[in-house]
Amino acid sequence: MRVGYEVIVAFVGDFNATNALSPRLQLTRKYLLETGAAIFDFQCDASYSIKMSQILRIFGGFLPENLVLDTDYIITADSDLFPLNPAQYTPSTEHSGGFITNAFCCGSFNRRSKSYRMFPMGHIYLSKRIWRAIWSESVQNKELLNILTSDPNNRTTNFSYEQQLLKIYPNLNQTLSHSDMPTLTFDLVSLYMRHEFRGVYDQQMGKGDAAWYMDQIMVSMLLGDYRDRHKNFSIHERDRGQRLDRADALNFWDRSNFSQFGDSHLKHDEILEDHTWAIF
């Protein structure tokens, strides 16, 4: 909101569980609504909630139309990245496709016999239509559709994750066809991610391990492949400004002017300590 965007906050977890919304969560939701934010509740198995809170950001193209229209643009964010300089978040008139902030931060990786640039999840700005198209036109989607339309007697992957899901949800072919606006569900996200990452998707996630980077790897592949198919698609790859980082000493944060910074990577638990909170 500070830099001119409306805010959508996704709450991820099992809302059918007893006392799913603790008093602290209810207070958080109350404050968010008072600031004008929209809230989107995403039902999933509680054991997947942490990884799903990361992965869900690359499925913005499937958000319901009462929140976002196809002509609207969606920018990804981290909850601990605090915008300071509006210019860093302003769309480029020369690149109608959108922009990626801090686009040169993360090197490259190889997957599917191809080299990809690794983009950060922090801020990727695309229209909702493009967020959906990078999935619907993807190699991953085509592979899943091929499984759905192939002769069951000739399938060689009857015990794969996809086949298990398709036996449980036989109508997923209607969702994957993208003929209409697909419903954003745990099953849909899981099908795509299991197909690409296999057992990594279901393993317990720890900070910095293979599962931790699934969202970043996936969006980099989807964007890279989409840009290869659409040579005229223009997206601005930009550096970020100077960052006020959580690794900086607290006295570096204690200042009256922040104009030199593009954003801030907020401190976590220590922000609630009395001395720190007084500074904030």
Secondary structure as UniProt FT lines:
FT   TURN            2..3
FT   STRAND          8..13
FT   TURN            15..16
FT   TURN            18..19
FT   HELIX           23..34
FT   TURN            35..36
FT   STRAND          38..43
FT   HELIX           46..48
FT   HELIX           49..55
FT   HELIX           56..62
FT   TURN            65..67
FT   TURN            70..71
FT   STRAND          73..75
FT   TURN            79..80
FT   STRAND          81..83
FT   HELIX           86..89
FT   TURN            93..94
FT   TURN            96..97
FT   STRAND          98..101
FT   TURN            102..104
FT   STRAND          108..111
FT   TURN            112..113
FT   STRAND          114..117
FT   STRAND          124..127
FT   HELIX           128..136
FT   HELIX           139..149
FT   HELIX           152..154
FT   TURN            158..159
FT   HELIX           161..168
FT   TURN            170..171
FT   HELIX           172..176
FT   HELIX           186..197
FT   HELIX           199..202
FT   TURN            207..208
FT   HELIX           210..213
FT   HELIX           214..229
FT   TURN            231..232
FT   STRAND          235..238
FT   STRAND          242..244
FT   TURN            246..247
FT   HELIX           250..253
FT   TURN            259..260
FT   STRAND          261..265
FT   HELIX           269..272
FT   HELIX           274..279
//
